[in-house]
Amino acid sequence: METLDIEYVDVGENFLTARMPVGPKVYQPDGVLHGGATVALAESVGSAASYIFLDGNEFFIRGLEISANHVKGIKEGFVYAKAAIIHKGRTTQLWEIKVTNENGELISNCKLTTIALPKKK
């Protein structure tokens, strides 16, 4: 989280939003946001949302699969990742994570599947 300067900025009944600054730390060689950094942001916010909404004191949360469609480049400012639940099962969860710029324009659309593994007591 600290490496990419990701911070959580909003939480609601079924969503969590984080933001990440766009600059040289997360650039591709040609000076635009790297897709890998975008996916790291998406998985971070989706996994954190599972932790919050499934009681992380009772479960270990792990990512099973993530996919991303990058649709717009960005060179500066912030990107915002909003994780919203699509399926909240007892074992697996499916999240849609829309990554947008400061104007609300879609940068990437991601889907994350997480699994909740019970902690042994």
C-alpha positions as CSV (number, residue, x, y, z in Angstrom):
1,M,0.0,0.0,0.0
2,E,2.7,2.5,1.0
3,T,4.8,1.6,-2.1
4,L,2.1,2.9,-4.5
5,D,0.8,5.5,-2.1
6,I,-2.7,3.9,-2.1
7,E,-5.2,5.4,0.4
8,Y,-8.8,4.6,1.1
9,V,-11.1,7.5,0.7
10,D,-14.7,6.3,0.9
11,V,-16.7,3.3,2.1
12,G,-20.4,2.6,1.9
13,E,-22.9,-0.2,2.4
14,N,-21.5,-2.4,-0.4
15,F,-18.4,-0.5,-1.8
16,L,-15.0,0.7,-0.9
17,T,-13.0,3.4,-2.8
18,A,-9.3,4.0,-2.8
19,R,-7.1,6.4,-4.8
20,M,-3.6,6.4,-6.1
21,P,-1.4,9.2,-7.4
22,V,-0.2,8.9,-11.0
23,G,3.4,9.9,-11.5
24,P,6.9,8.4,-12.3
25,K,6.5,5.7,-9.6
26,V,3.7,4.0,-11.5
27,Y,4.7,4.9,-15.1
28,Q,5.3,2.7,-18.1
29,P,8.6,3.7,-19.9
30,D,6.7,6.1,-22.1
31,G,5.2,8.1,-19.1
32,V,1.7,6.8,-18.7
33,L,0.1,4.8,-15.9
34,H,1.3,1.2,-16.0
35,G,-1.5,-1.5,-16.2
36,G,0.2,-3.5,-13.5
37,A,0.0,-0.6,-11.1
38,T,-3.7,-0.3,-12.0
39,V,-4.3,-4.0,-11.3
40,A,-2.4,-3.7,-8.0
41,L,-4.7,-0.9,-7.0
42,A,-7.8,-2.8,-8.0
43,E,-6.8,-6.0,-6.2
44,S,-5.9,-4.0,-3.1
45,V,-9.2,-2.3,-2.9
46,G,-11.2,-5.4,-3.8
47,S,-9.4,-7.6,-1.2
48,A,-9.8,-4.9,1.5
49,A,-13.5,-4.6,0.7
50,S,-13.8,-8.4,1.2
51,Y,-11.9,-8.1,4.5
52,I,-14.3,-5.3,5.7
53,F,-17.6,-6.8,4.5
54,L,-16.8,-10.4,5.5
55,D,-15.2,-9.8,9.0
56,G,-11.5,-10.2,8.5
57,N,-11.2,-11.3,12.1
58,E,-13.0,-14.5,11.1
59,F,-11.5,-15.1,7.6
60,F,-8.3,-14.9,5.6
61,I,-9.1,-13.2,2.3
62,R,-7.2,-14.2,-0.8
63,G,-7.5,-13.2,-4.4
64,L,-8.2,-16.1,-6.8
65,E,-8.4,-14.3,-10.1
66,I,-8.3,-10.8,-11.5
67,S,-8.9,-9.4,-15.0
68,A,-8.6,-5.9,-16.3
69,N,-9.6,-4.0,-19.4
70,H,-7.6,-0.8,-19.8
71,V,-9.5,1.7,-21.9
72,K,-7.8,5.1,-21.4
73,G,-4.4,6.3,-20.5
74,I,-3.5,8.8,-17.8
75,K,-0.3,10.7,-17.2
76,E,-1.0,12.8,-14.0
77,G,-3.4,13.3,-11.2
78,F,-5.1,10.6,-9.3
79,V,-7.0,7.4,-10.2
80,Y,-9.9,6.2,-8.1
81,A,-10.8,2.5,-7.7
82,K,-14.3,1.7,-6.5
83,A,-14.9,-1.9,-5.6
84,A,-18.6,-2.9,-5.7
85,I,-19.9,-6.4,-4.8
86,I,-21.4,-8.4,-7.6
87,H,-21.7,-11.7,-5.7
88,K,-21.2,-12.1,-2.0
89,G,-21.1,-15.8,-1.3
90,R,-20.0,-17.5,1.9
91,T,-16.8,-18.8,0.3
92,T,-16.2,-16.8,-2.9
93,Q,-16.9,-13.2,-3.7
94,L,-17.0,-11.3,-7.1
95,W,-16.1,-7.6,-7.2
96,E,-16.3,-5.1,-10.0
97,I,-13.7,-2.4,-9.7
98,K,-14.0,0.6,-11.9
99,V,-10.8,2.7,-12.1
100,T,-11.5,6.3,-13.0
101,N,-9.7,9.6,-13.3
102,E,-10.6,12.7,-11.3
103,N,-13.3,13.6,-13.9
104,G,-15.0,10.2,-13.5
105,E,-13.8,9.0,-16.9
106,L,-13.2,5.2,-17.0
107,I,-9.5,4.2,-17.1
108,S,-9.9,0.5,-16.5
109,N,-12.6,-2.0,-15.6
110,C,-11.5,-4.8,-13.4
111,K,-13.1,-7.9,-11.9
112,L,-11.7,-9.7,-8.9
113,T,-12.7,-13.0,-7.4
114,T,-11.8,-13.5,-3.7
115,I,-12.1,-16.4,-1.4
116,A,-12.8,-16.3,2.4
117,L,-10.9,-19.1,4.3
118,P,-12.0,-19.6,7.9
119,K,-9.3,-18.9,10.5
120,K,-8.8,-21.8,12.9
121,K,-9.3,-20.9,16.5
